[in-house]
Amino acid sequence: HPPNPVDIVLAEDAELELAGLKVRAIRLPGHTYGTMGWMFTRDGTNYVAIGDLIMPGGVLGYSGSVNFSAEDVLQSLRKLARLKPDFILPGHGPVGEPAPYVAKGIEVGEATGWSRMVPVKPDPLYGFTRRDWIVAAWLEPIRSAAYGDADGDGRPDVAILIPAPSGSAVKLYLNKGGRFDKQPDCTVEAPDVEDGLKLRMVHLNTDRVADFLVSSERAAVLLISQDGRLDFRAQLLEGLPRAVQALAGDFNSDGLADCLIGQRFVDGFTVAWQAQQGSFRAARHNAKMQGYFDVELADIDGDGQADVLFSNGEVFRRSAEGRLPDGPTWRLQRPSSGWTFMAVGDFNGDRRPDVALLAQKDGSERICLIAVHYNTGDRQKPIAGRPDKTIELDLGRGLLRDGPTAADWNGDGVCDLVVSAGQDTKAVVLLGSSSRELELQRRVVVELDYAIHHDTKLAVGDFDGDGKADLAGFGPSAVQAVGVYIRPGR
């Protein structure tokens, strides 16, 4: 299981009072390096809870352990024997006298040479069917992840958002030619953000290093890189709850990149105006619009200005000077009344951005509706309000809450649509084509060896440098080990 920040530090064999009961904390390393036992006396009987230190009959509790050491187990059992408990409270097996656990464990350990066993290094691919996966941020308590070139070397990197003793922290893992170091290359504290919600990578200043948006249900912080180094200055953006997206664009034609920030379940959106290099002032854009899950920038009408598209189907056409209108210019029909997600890409090879809106079919927990709006090339009405095609896809459960991914999965130069469900162990790729529309018959199922976190989206990029698209996401593996797992393309 991933570690969590420490709230209380205990000295070895410390005594605590819990609900009127005196409990002695006993360090019992073995199953993990930090395994603790808990000893207390009730009605003259001594009890000790030992967790997964040992199973009945002297069986080692190896599965799912981290930094396991059979020698430590043996030493901890000898320590328990000296304490002479009357009853053992195990993590597995019946409560009872210590002999089947302590005495039998010592007997088996001494007979089979536990003290001579070399601890096995934890394997991030334990339980995976393939051994060529790339792993980053293993065993971290990941709340959100962002992928992209963070240091300007052209390779996609990995950044994660985790809880910290004070607020949150961002850990950045740089791509070392298809591998990632165990320890992060950079850690940035975000003390103003508690219970982190989203992490987004965005380029806002003129250096080659990426910047980040860190958000929670109540606050948002921009982490701005300094002088092209992995050194970041935090700027708190007041009054910005549930920020879920950050997009760079010059929205007032002053030559500086501003940051458009989408907010989930909030009417309107926010633009953080860059007043000078690296300094931002947030301002609400109080549009009369429905709630949305995501926002994207794309030049829908071909005038050279990226327009703003929301997953609720509303499109804001920017002026020739890059300014935003007060309300939506076009409205696209949503596929159902439920939460709607969005992907934007050239799905038919005509070099114009198309829009796919996705939602669960009304009354169904399994069927995903994909409403595809192809770009007409008409600058006055580039996207029709009604979809050109609606596809029904049986995912078996609800969509990922950050929606689908638009990317070229098979390397044919045409954008494909990568769709998955929350906590699923597979992704479905609907293949785009310059000669055919998106259709259910042209799909590829990509098997995964982990359960995708329900509140994220998958990333597509060439992480190992072989020229093929790889698929990255985070979630727990079959042995409940959380990490960023990158499946190489074939």
C-alpha positions as CSV (number, residue, x, y, z in Angstrom):
1,H,0.0,0.0,0.0
2,P,1.3,3.5,-0.6
3,P,2.7,5.4,2.4
4,N,0.8,8.3,3.8
5,P,2.2,11.4,5.5
6,V,3.0,10.8,9.2
7,D,0.6,12.5,11.7
8,I,2.1,11.1,15.0
9,V,5.6,9.8,15.5
10,L,6.0,7.1,18.2
11,A,9.1,6.1,20.0
12,E,9.7,2.4,20.1
13,D,7.8,0.7,23.0
14,A,5.8,3.9,23.7
15,E,2.8,3.7,25.9
16,L,-0.5,5.3,24.8
17,E,-3.9,5.7,26.5
18,L,-6.7,4.9,24.1
19,A,-10.3,5.2,25.3
20,G,-9.2,4.5,28.9
21,L,-7.0,1.5,27.9
22,K,-3.3,1.6,28.3
23,V,-1.6,0.3,25.1
24,R,2.1,-0.4,24.6
25,A,3.4,0.2,21.0
26,I,6.0,-2.5,20.1
27,R,8.1,-2.3,17.0
28,L,8.0,-5.6,15.1
29,P,9.8,-5.2,11.8
30,G,9.5,-8.1,9.3
31,H,6.4,-8.0,7.2
32,T,7.3,-4.4,6.6
33,Y,10.1,-2.4,8.0
34,G,7.7,-0.3,10.1
35,T,5.4,-3.1,11.3
36,M,4.1,-2.3,14.8
37,G,2.5,-4.6,17.5
38,W,0.1,-3.4,20.2
39,M,0.1,-4.9,23.7
40,F,-2.4,-4.3,26.4
41,T,-3.8,-6.0,29.5
42,R,-7.5,-6.6,30.2
43,D,-8.8,-8.5,33.3
44,G,-5.3,-9.7,34.0
45,T,-4.7,-11.2,30.6
46,N,-2.0,-9.9,28.3
47,Y,-2.9,-9.5,24.6
48,V,-0.7,-8.4,21.7
49,A,-1.9,-7.6,18.2
50,I,0.7,-8.5,15.6
51,G,-0.8,-7.7,12.2
52,D,0.7,-9.7,9.4
53,L,4.0,-10.5,11.1
54,I,3.4,-14.2,11.0
55,M,0.6,-16.6,9.9
56,P,-0.6,-19.7,11.8
57,G,1.9,-22.5,11.7
58,G,5.0,-20.4,11.1
59,V,4.0,-19.3,7.6
60,L,5.6,-16.0,6.5
61,G,3.3,-13.2,5.5
62,Y,5.2,-12.2,2.3
63,S,2.5,-11.3,-0.2
64,G,1.9,-7.6,-0.5
65,S,4.7,-6.7,1.8
66,V,7.3,-3.9,1.3
67,N,10.9,-4.3,2.4
68,F,10.1,-7.8,3.7
69,S,12.9,-9.5,5.8
70,A,12.6,-13.0,7.1
71,E,15.5,-12.4,9.5
72,D,13.6,-9.4,11.0
73,V,10.5,-11.6,11.4
74,L,12.6,-14.1,13.4
75,Q,14.0,-11.4,15.6
76,S,10.6,-9.9,16.2
77,L,9.1,-13.3,17.1
78,R,11.9,-13.8,19.7
79,K,11.1,-10.3,21.1
80,L,7.4,-11.4,21.4
81,A,8.5,-14.6,23.2
82,R,10.3,-12.6,25.8
83,L,7.2,-10.5,26.4
84,K,5.2,-13.7,27.2
85,P,1.7,-12.7,26.0
86,D,-1.3,-14.8,26.9
87,F,-3.2,-14.3,23.6
88,I,-2.2,-13.3,20.1
89,L,-4.5,-11.1,17.9
90,P,-3.2,-11.8,14.4
91,G,-4.0,-10.1,11.1
92,H,-4.8,-13.6,9.6
93,G,-5.9,-16.7,11.5
94,P,-7.8,-17.2,14.8
95,V,-7.2,-15.4,18.0
96,G,-5.5,-17.7,20.4
97,E,-2.6,-18.8,22.5
98,P,0.9,-17.7,21.2
99,A,2.3,-21.2,20.5
100,P,0.9,-21.6,16.9
101,Y,2.3,-18.2,16.0
102,V,5.3,-17.3,18.1
103,A,6.8,-20.6,19.2
104,K,6.0,-22.3,15.8
105,G,7.4,-19.4,13.9
106,I,10.6,-19.4,15.8
107,E,10.9,-23.2,15.3
108,V,10.3,-23.0,11.5
109,G,12.5,-19.9,11.2
110,E,15.5,-21.5,12.9
111,A,15.0,-24.8,11.1
112,T,14.9,-23.3,7.6
113,G,17.5,-20.6,8.0
114,W,15.4,-17.4,8.0
115,S,18.4,-15.5,9.4
116,R,20.4,-16.3,6.3
117,M,17.8,-15.2,3.8
118,V,18.6,-12.1,1.8
119,P,15.6,-9.6,1.7
120,V,14.0,-9.5,-1.7
121,K,14.0,-6.0,-3.3
122,P,10.4,-4.9,-3.9
123,D,9.3,-5.5,-7.5
124,P,7.0,-2.8,-9.0
125,L,6.0,-5.3,-11.7
126,Y,5.1,-8.2,-9.3
127,G,1.9,-9.7,-10.6
128,F,2.2,-8.1,-14.1
129,T,1.9,-10.3,-17.1
130,R,4.4,-8.3,-19.0
131,R,7.9,-7.2,-17.8
132,D,8.6,-4.4,-20.2
133,W,6.4,-1.8,-18.5
134,I,7.8,1.4,-17.3
135,V,7.1,2.4,-13.7
136,A,7.3,5.8,-12.0
137,A,6.3,7.2,-8.6
138,W,5.8,3.7,-7.2
139,L,4.1,3.3,-3.8
140,E,3.3,7.1,-3.7
141,P,-0.2,8.1,-2.4
142,I,-1.1,9.8,-5.8
143,R,-4.1,12.1,-5.9
144,S,-3.5,13.3,-9.4
145,A,-0.9,13.0,-12.2
146,A,0.3,15.1,-15.1
147,Y,2.3,14.0,-18.1
148,G,4.4,16.0,-20.6
149,D,7.8,17.5,-21.4
150,A,8.6,19.2,-18.1
151,D,12.3,20.1,-18.7
152,G,12.4,20.8,-22.4
153,D,14.3,17.8,-23.6
154,G,11.5,16.5,-25.8
155,R,10.7,13.5,-23.7
156,P,7.4,13.1,-21.7
157,D,7.9,13.3,-18.0
158,V,5.7,12.4,-15.0
159,A,4.5,14.7,-12.2
160,I,2.3,13.6,-9.3
161,L,0.3,15.4,-6.6
162,I,0.4,13.8,-3.1
163,P,-0.6,14.8,0.4
164,A,2.1,16.4,2.5
165,P,2.3,17.1,6.3
166,S,1.4,20.7,5.4
167,G,-1.0,20.9,2.4
168,S,0.2,19.0,-0.7
169,A,3.4,18.4,-2.7
170,V,4.3,17.9,-6.3
171,K,6.9,15.4,-7.2
172,L,8.5,15.5,-10.6
173,Y,10.1,12.5,-12.2
174,L,12.2,13.2,-15.4
175,N,12.4,10.7,-18.2
176,K,15.9,9.3,-18.4
177,G,15.5,7.7,-21.8
178,G,12.7,5.3,-21.1
179,R,13.2,4.9,-17.3
180,F,12.6,6.9,-14.2
181,D,14.6,7.1,-11.0
182,K,13.1,5.8,-7.9
183,Q,13.4,9.2,-6.2
184,P,11.9,12.3,-7.7
185,D,14.1,14.8,-9.5
186,C,12.2,17.7,-7.8
187,T,9.7,18.1,-5.0
188,V,7.7,21.3,-4.6
189,E,5.6,22.1,-1.6
190,A,2.1,23.6,-2.0
191,P,1.1,24.4,1.6
192,D,-2.0,26.3,0.6
193,V,-3.6,23.3,-1.1
194,E,-5.0,20.7,1.4
195,D,-6.7,17.5,0.1
196,G,-5.3,18.0,-3.4
197,L,-7.7,17.6,-6.3
198,K,-5.9,18.1,-9.6
199,L,-2.4,18.6,-11.0
200,R,-2.0,20.1,-14.5
201,M,1.1,20.9,-16.5
202,V,1.1,24.1,-18.6
203,H,3.7,26.4,-20.2
204,L,3.1,30.0,-19.1
205,N,6.4,31.8,-19.3
206,T,9.2,31.9,-21.9
207,D,11.6,29.3,-20.4
208,R,11.6,25.7,-21.4
209,V,10.5,24.3,-18.0
210,A,6.8,23.6,-17.5
211,D,4.7,25.3,-14.9
212,F,1.9,23.6,-12.9
213,L,-1.6,24.2,-11.6
214,V,-2.3,22.6,-8.2
215,S,-5.9,22.6,-7.0
216,S,-8.2,21.4,-4.2
217,E,-11.9,21.8,-3.6
218,R,-11.2,25.2,-2.1
219,A,-8.0,26.7,-3.5
220,A,-5.7,26.8,-6.5
221,V,-2.0,27.6,-6.8
222,L,0.2,28.2,-9.8
223,L,3.8,26.9,-9.6
224,I,5.8,29.1,-11.9
225,S,9.3,27.9,-13.0
226,Q,12.2,30.3,-12.5
227,D,14.9,31.0,-15.0
228,G,14.6,27.7,-16.8
229,R,15.4,25.7,-13.7
230,L,13.5,23.1,-11.6
231,D,12.8,25.9,-9.1
232,F,9.3,27.1,-8.7
233,R,7.5,30.1,-7.2
234,A,4.0,29.5,-5.8
235,Q,1.3,32.0,-6.5
236,L,-2.0,31.5,-4.7
237,L,-5.1,32.3,-6.8
238,E,-7.8,33.5,-4.5
239,G,-11.4,32.3,-4.7
240,L,-10.8,29.4,-7.2
241,P,-12.6,26.2,-6.0
242,R,-12.5,22.9,-7.9
243,A,-10.0,24.0,-10.7
244,V,-9.6,21.1,-13.1
245,Q,-7.9,22.4,-16.2
246,A,-5.2,25.0,-17.1
247,L,-4.7,26.1,-20.7
248,A,-2.1,28.7,-21.9
249,G,-3.1,31.4,-24.4
250,D,-2.8,35.1,-25.0
251,F,-6.3,36.2,-24.3
252,N,-5.8,40.0,-24.3
253,S,-3.1,40.4,-27.1
254,D,-0.4,41.8,-24.8
255,G,2.2,39.2,-25.9
256,L,2.1,37.3,-22.6
257,A,0.6,33.9,-22.1
258,D,-2.4,33.9,-19.8
259,C,-3.9,30.9,-18.1
260,L,-7.5,29.9,-18.7
261,I,-8.7,27.8,-15.7
262,G,-11.7,25.5,-15.9
263,Q,-13.6,24.7,-12.8
264,R,-15.8,21.7,-12.3
265,F,-19.4,22.3,-11.3
266,V,-18.9,26.1,-11.4
267,D,-20.7,28.4,-13.7
268,G,-18.3,30.4,-15.9
269,F,-14.5,30.1,-15.8
270,T,-11.5,32.1,-14.8
271,V,-8.6,33.7,-16.7
272,A,-5.4,34.3,-14.8
273,W,-4.0,37.3,-16.6
274,Q,-0.2,37.5,-16.8
275,A,0.6,41.2,-15.9
276,Q,4.3,40.7,-16.1
277,Q,6.6,37.7,-16.6
278,G,5.5,35.1,-14.0
279,S,3.0,37.3,-12.2
280,F,-0.8,36.6,-12.5
281,R,-4.1,38.2,-11.6
282,A,-7.1,36.0,-11.6
283,A,-10.4,37.3,-13.0
284,R,-13.8,35.5,-13.2
285,H,-15.5,35.2,-16.6
286,N,-19.1,35.0,-15.4
287,A,-20.7,33.4,-18.4
288,K,-24.2,32.1,-18.2
289,M,-23.4,28.5,-18.9
290,Q,-24.1,25.0,-17.6
291,G,-21.7,23.2,-15.4
292,Y,-18.9,21.2,-17.2
293,F,-16.2,18.7,-16.6
294,D,-13.4,19.8,-19.0
295,V,-12.3,22.6,-21.3
296,E,-10.0,22.6,-24.3
297,L,-8.5,25.1,-26.8
298,A,-8.7,24.4,-30.5
299,D,-9.0,26.6,-33.6
300,I,-12.4,25.4,-34.6
301,D,-13.1,28.0,-37.3
302,G,-9.6,28.1,-38.9
303,D,-8.9,31.8,-38.3
304,G,-5.6,31.2,-36.5
305,Q,-7.1,31.8,-33.0
306,A,-7.6,28.9,-30.6
307,D,-11.3,28.9,-29.5
308,V,-12.5,27.7,-26.1
309,L,-14.6,24.5,-26.0
310,F,-16.4,23.2,-22.9
311,S,-17.5,19.6,-22.4
312,N,-21.1,20.8,-21.9
313,G,-21.1,21.5,-25.6
314,E,-20.6,25.3,-25.5
315,V,-18.0,26.8,-27.8
316,F,-16.6,30.4,-27.3
317,R,-15.2,31.8,-30.5
318,R,-12.3,34.2,-29.9
319,S,-12.0,37.4,-31.9
320,A,-9.2,38.1,-34.3
321,E,-7.5,39.9,-31.4
322,G,-7.8,36.8,-29.2
323,R,-10.5,38.1,-26.9
324,L,-13.3,36.0,-25.5
325,P,-17.0,36.7,-26.1
326,D,-19.4,37.2,-23.2
327,G,-21.3,34.1,-24.1
328,P,-21.1,30.9,-26.2
329,T,-21.0,31.3,-30.0
330,W,-22.2,27.8,-30.7
331,R,-23.8,25.0,-28.7
332,L,-23.3,21.3,-29.4
333,Q,-26.0,18.9,-28.5
334,R,-25.0,16.7,-25.5
335,P,-25.5,12.9,-26.0
336,S,-27.5,12.5,-22.8
337,S,-28.6,14.3,-19.6
338,G,-25.7,13.0,-17.5
339,W,-22.1,14.2,-16.9
340,T,-20.5,15.0,-20.3
341,F,-16.9,14.5,-21.2
342,M,-15.0,15.8,-24.3
343,A,-12.1,15.0,-26.6
344,V,-10.9,17.3,-29.5
345,G,-8.8,16.0,-32.4
346,D,-8.7,15.4,-36.1
347,F,-10.5,12.0,-36.3
348,N,-10.9,11.9,-40.1
349,G,-7.6,13.2,-41.4
350,D,-8.8,16.5,-42.9
351,R,-6.5,18.6,-40.7
352,R,-9.4,20.2,-38.9
353,P,-10.3,19.6,-35.3
354,D,-13.4,17.6,-34.6
355,V,-15.3,17.2,-31.3
356,A,-16.4,14.1,-29.5
357,L,-18.8,14.4,-26.5
358,L,-19.2,11.4,-24.3
359,A,-21.7,10.5,-21.6
360,Q,-23.4,7.5,-20.0
361,K,-26.6,6.6,-21.8
362,D,-29.6,7.6,-19.7
363,G,-30.7,4.8,-17.5
364,S,-27.6,2.7,-18.2
365,E,-24.5,2.2,-16.0
366,R,-22.7,0.3,-18.8
367,I,-23.3,2.1,-22.1
368,C,-21.2,5.1,-23.1
369,L,-22.6,7.3,-25.9
370,I,-20.0,9.0,-28.1
371,A,-21.5,11.9,-30.1
372,V,-19.0,12.9,-32.9
373,H,-19.2,16.4,-34.4
374,Y,-17.0,16.6,-37.5
375,N,-15.6,20.0,-38.6
376,T,-17.3,21.3,-41.7
377,G,-14.6,23.8,-42.7
378,D,-17.2,26.6,-42.8
379,R,-15.8,29.5,-40.7
380,Q,-19.3,30.7,-39.9
381,K,-20.6,27.4,-38.6
382,P,-17.6,25.0,-38.4
383,I,-19.4,22.5,-36.1
384,A,-23.1,21.5,-36.4
385,G,-25.2,21.5,-33.3
386,R,-26.4,18.0,-33.8
387,P,-23.8,15.2,-34.0
388,D,-22.9,13.6,-37.3
389,K,-22.7,10.3,-35.6
390,T,-23.4,8.7,-32.2
391,I,-21.6,5.5,-31.2
392,E,-22.8,3.2,-28.3
393,L,-19.8,1.6,-26.5
394,D,-20.3,-0.9,-23.7
395,L,-17.6,-0.2,-21.1
396,G,-19.3,-2.1,-18.3
397,R,-19.1,0.9,-15.9
398,G,-18.8,4.7,-15.7
399,L,-16.3,6.8,-17.7
400,L,-13.1,8.1,-16.3
401,R,-13.9,11.4,-14.6
402,D,-11.3,13.4,-16.6
403,G,-12.7,11.9,-19.8
404,P,-11.2,10.4,-22.9
405,T,-7.9,11.1,-24.6
406,A,-7.4,12.2,-28.2
407,A,-4.1,11.0,-29.6
408,D,-2.5,9.1,-32.5
409,W,-2.3,5.6,-31.0
410,N,-1.4,3.6,-34.2
411,G,1.0,6.1,-35.8
412,D,-1.0,6.7,-39.0
413,G,-1.1,10.5,-38.6
414,V,-4.8,10.6,-37.7
415,C,-6.1,11.2,-34.2
416,D,-7.7,8.3,-32.4
417,L,-10.0,8.3,-29.4
418,V,-8.8,6.5,-26.2
419,V,-11.7,5.7,-23.8
420,S,-11.8,3.9,-20.5
421,A,-13.9,3.4,-17.4
422,G,-13.0,4.2,-13.9
423,Q,-11.2,1.4,-12.0
424,D,-11.2,-0.7,-15.2
425,T,-8.2,-2.7,-16.4
426,K,-8.4,-2.0,-20.1
427,A,-8.7,0.9,-22.5
428,V,-10.6,1.0,-25.8
429,V,-9.1,2.8,-28.7
430,L,-11.5,3.9,-31.5
431,L,-9.2,4.3,-34.5
432,G,-9.5,7.4,-36.7
433,S,-9.1,7.2,-40.4
434,S,-8.6,9.6,-43.4
435,S,-11.0,7.4,-45.4
436,R,-13.6,6.3,-42.8
437,E,-15.4,7.8,-39.8
438,L,-14.9,6.7,-36.2
439,E,-16.9,3.5,-35.8
440,L,-17.2,0.7,-33.3
441,Q,-15.9,-1.9,-35.7
442,R,-12.5,-0.1,-35.9
443,R,-11.5,-0.4,-32.2
444,V,-8.5,-1.9,-30.3
445,V,-8.7,-3.1,-26.7
446,V,-5.5,-2.4,-24.8
447,E,-5.2,-4.7,-21.7
448,L,-3.8,-3.1,-18.6
449,D,-2.4,-4.8,-15.5
450,Y,-3.7,-2.2,-13.0
451,A,-7.0,-0.5,-12.2
452,I,-7.1,3.0,-13.6
453,H,-7.9,5.6,-10.9
454,H,-11.5,6.7,-11.5
455,D,-10.7,10.5,-11.4
456,T,-8.1,10.8,-14.1
457,K,-7.4,10.4,-17.8
458,L,-4.9,8.3,-19.7
459,A,-1.9,9.9,-21.4
460,V,-0.5,8.8,-24.7
461,G,3.2,9.6,-25.6
462,D,6.5,8.1,-26.7
463,F,7.9,7.5,-23.2
464,D,10.6,5.0,-24.2
465,G,11.8,6.7,-27.4
466,D,11.1,3.9,-29.8
467,G,8.8,6.0,-32.0
468,K,5.6,4.2,-30.9
469,A,2.8,5.6,-28.7
470,D,2.8,4.3,-25.1
471,L,-0.1,4.5,-22.6
472,A,0.3,6.0,-19.2
473,G,-2.0,6.1,-16.2
474,F,-2.0,5.6,-12.4
475,G,-3.8,3.3,-10.0
476,P,-3.4,0.2,-8.0
477,S,-1.9,-3.0,-9.4
478,A,-3.1,-6.5,-8.7
479,V,-1.2,-6.5,-5.4
480,Q,-2.7,-3.0,-4.6
481,A,0.6,-1.2,-5.2
482,V,-0.2,2.3,-6.5
483,G,2.1,3.8,-9.1
484,V,2.3,5.4,-12.6
485,Y,2.3,2.5,-15.0
486,I,3.3,3.0,-18.6
487,R,2.4,0.3,-21.1
488,P,4.8,0.3,-24.1
489,G,3.2,0.4,-27.6
490,R,3.5,-2.5,-30.0
